[in-house]
């Protein structure tokens, strides 16, 4: 009987990482920016029904790039987790940190032991009365507490550099939307009309449920 083919564990992990990175890089980019009112998400997404961003709970939002079916399953799981915890304890006990940790553990387990890694990259954001929390979760379960801006998806490094050059956490929502739209267009080197952008976020002025989503007409008005 022939001996089984051996592959070093380091090579297996490297191959899995490259596989996930290639899948994520094919996705259209998305930017998250801290603003005076909370958080703004601006991403390229021509679909009007398959969203990359979503409300998770009262003060918490979710954004993702990569394979839609995979990050949609993560989004739904996060909503269920938040609902159960809010029911068992209290609405104020549901936090972005808890959700980010759960996503990190799930993606880490899938990366290490699943048939294939998930081709996704996630952002979990929370707006409090006195600040913003931004968590960046990578395909392998790595979890990073970010500040100011986050860019995920294709050409994320160029997008991050361009955003950081002009971003100010004290800027208002509309200024951040204009910045995000301009930088996205510059990075992909083509015009991005309002219909090709998904714009949403969290606004602490909205009361208990702080998530908002803008339609193309509203985005067109802001972009001027």
Secondary structure by P-SEA (a helix, b strand, c coil): ccccccccaaaaaaaaaaaaaaaaaacbbbbbbbccccbbbbbbcccccccccccccccbbbbbbccaaaaaaaaaaaaaaaaaaaaacccccccaaaaaaaaaaaaaaaaccccccccccbbbbbbcccbbbbbbbcccccccccccccccccaaaaaaaaaaacccccccaaaaaaaaaaaaaaaaccccccccccbbbbbcccccccbbbbcaaaaaaaac
